[in-house]
Amino acid sequence: MNALGDVRYLFPGENGAVGRQAEWRSGYVALARRIGAAPQAPTVTGAGLAAAAVAQAIWAAVNPGHGVPGGGELLTSAVSSGLLLASVMVALLSLAATLPLGFCWSQPAAAAAAICAANLISLAAFHLVTLGGLIAQLIVMYRLGNRGPQLLAAVLAVPFLVLAVVAAVGQAPGSAVGAARGTAVLAIAAASLGPAAACAGAARRFHSMAVQHTATREAIAGTLLEHSARGERARISRELHDVVAHHISMIAVQAETARLTTAGMPTAGAQRLLAIGDTARAALTEMRRLLGVLREDTGEPTVDRQPQPGLGQLNDLLDQARDASGICARLIVQGWLTALDPGVELAAYRIIQEALTNARRHAPGAAVDVELHFTDDALHLRVRDNGPGPPSASASPGASGHGLLGMRERAGAVGGELHTGPAPGGGFLVQATLPSKAEEYVA
């Protein structure tokens, strides 16, 4: 249907017939390309053109009126040495103008020079250029423009132009006028068609190079786009876990704390706070599932690649934890404060952040101590709460959720170690040793 609302109906078989014709044409084109690309194609083509050229040359030599010296003598004498010599020479020149075509794939410059020289001598001496020789010259000129020096094609056309001028200026009266005029026409045709074929070959070469360059650029752009998409998914995964999940966890803890600590709360209000906490915990579960999908898609470790916060923001993190759940959080610092690698500070900040989140989730209301012990070559980090401690499964060395896995990955990314488990005397303990300089800092 077009813009005017006209409808074009296809009769049965119309679309199928057009499709079949297109398939046939594409099949013929593909077959012709395969035949032309075969290694034996130039040799076979040169042999066929040589046979046709020799036949045409002999036929022109033994028939009068074709401009071949001595061509009419065979009509009056059965044997003429002059005619035989001319016929042999024309046949040899026809072979020389076609058989070198077999070398045009490997040595296009030499083949072009040989074929053009043979055609030029045949045209100058006998006023004759065979159709096979002309076709061979066009083919080798095309190959020369496609794979050889294009300037040579113009150089090889100059002798034909000189011959055309000489034949046109030096026309003799009588029967030689027609032969000279024919020689000039053939020379001009050879001088113009040869460079034209070379230009066509050069155009095909430049087109192929442009297609290859375009395909290479598209492949590189696709690879860069894929890598950028994977990096963005990895960044989103880290932000979801480190930021969004942290705040959702705070919502669940605050709702639960408000429900349990607010005296005289109506039943409806307590139920709403309980629903808020359940919804937040369900959101955390779905987010963990989404994080697992994103990690499988990116195939990269969840190490933050942008040094955002550091130990300088640690007090703000503890204040936020106190305001969110009302826990008693203490910061204990030992040793001389030293400048750490930005990646190490980021890893320490994220480990403490995740440990506080786990404490609020699994031990609401428990006191938390955050200890930083600076030494000359390492930072020793401890986060301990006095809650009921982890369940038996979580206390085992092999237990790990996304949070514990992320803390281990962050510590390992900077060359450190992390251990989690029940603390002596009760509660849960997160203990990490991070080097002052990251072994492999990922920006």
KASULNOR-V728719 format. One record per helix or strand. SS is the DSSP state (2 for helix, 1 for strand). FROM is the first residue (numbers start at 1). LEN is the number of residues. If there is no record, write none. Layout:
[[SS | FROM | LEN] [SS | FROM | LEN]]
This chain:
[[2 | 14 | 24] [2 | 41 | 22] [2 | 73 | 3] [2 | 81 | 16] [2 | 99 | 5] [2 | 108 | 19] [2 | 131 | 17] [2 | 150 | 20] [2 | 176 | 86] [2 | 267 | 32] [2 | 311 | 15] [1 | 329 | 6] [2 | 342 | 21] [1 | 368 | 7] [1 | 378 | 8] [2 | 392 | 4] [2 | 402 | 12] [1 | 417 | 6] [1 | 428 | 8]]
